[in-house]
Amino acid sequence: QGESPFYAAEQQQSLLKIMGELFPVVSLYNYTNLTYPGGLWSFVFASKKHHPVADFHDHKVTESGMQFSWYNPAIHKASFALPEFLLENLQGLLKNDID
């Protein structure tokens, strides 16, 4: 879990700094949940090799044969798009992020 971007910005920055020392790929994605403080919660994606968007293959979702009520390739990619205030707050802490 990557904390609340509204109420735990310093902890979020600290977490991403630590993850950035261990992994060459560090991204963040958000989840909207009205029961969480501020209604927005973040999660961290860290990898030694794979980027969550650049290395994502749409066709694998279709080929899986799984039926999803919510998830699809566009949702996956959009999940890693961050609001401007968060990009500014985490400047230099996200690694290999795609613009």
N, C-alpha and C positions, 0 to 999 in steps of 0.2 A: 504494500500500500504506500502511496506517495503523499498522503496528508491532504489537508484542505488548502487550496491556493489562497483562500481569503484569511483564514485564521491561524495557519501554521506555515507561513511563507519562509520564515527562517529555518524551520526544521526541514522543509522541502529543499531549500538550497543546500543545507548541510548533507542531506541524504544524497542528492544528485552529485555533490562534490565527491563524496566517498565512492559512489558507484562509478563515477568517471575515472577514479584512480584504479579501479579494478577491471573495467570493461571499456573496449574501444567504441562500442555503440551504446548510447544511453538516450532513451526517448521517454516521453511522458504522454499519457492519454487520460482523458477525463471521463467521469461517469456522473450523470445527473441523478440525484436521489434526494428527494425532498426531506427525508428524515435525517440527513447528514447536515452538519453545520454549514450554512450558506447554500445548501442544495447542490453543491459541486464537490466532487472528490476526485483525487488524482491517483493514478497507478503508474509505476515505473516499469519500463521495459529495458532490460540491459542484456547485452549479448557480446560474446567474444567474436562473433562472425556475422550474424544475420541482422539486417535492418528490417524493422517491422513493415515498412512500405516498399522500399527499393527491392527487397528480396521476396515480396509477396507475389504469388501467382494466382490470378483470378480463376484460371481454369481448374485449379485443384479444388476449389470450393464446389464447382459444378460436378467434377469427376468424383467427388466423395460420395455422391448419391444421397447425402443427408438432406433432410427437409428442415429448414429454419423458419421460424416465425419472425425473427428480427434481423439476424445476421445476414449480410451479403458482402460481396467485395467492396462496394462503395462505402458501406458502413465501416468496414475494417479500415480503409484508407482515411476516411474522414475522422475516425477516432483519434488519429495522431495530429490533426490540425488543432493548433492551440490559439486561444484568444490573445490579442495583442498585449494586454496587461501581463499575462503569464509569460509570454516570450521576453518581454522587457525585464521582468522580475528574475528570470532564469538565464539571462544573457550570459553566454560563455559556459554554461553548465550542461547543455544538451549537446551531444556529440553525434556527428554524422547525420544531423537532421536535414531533411529534404525541405527546401523552400516551396 
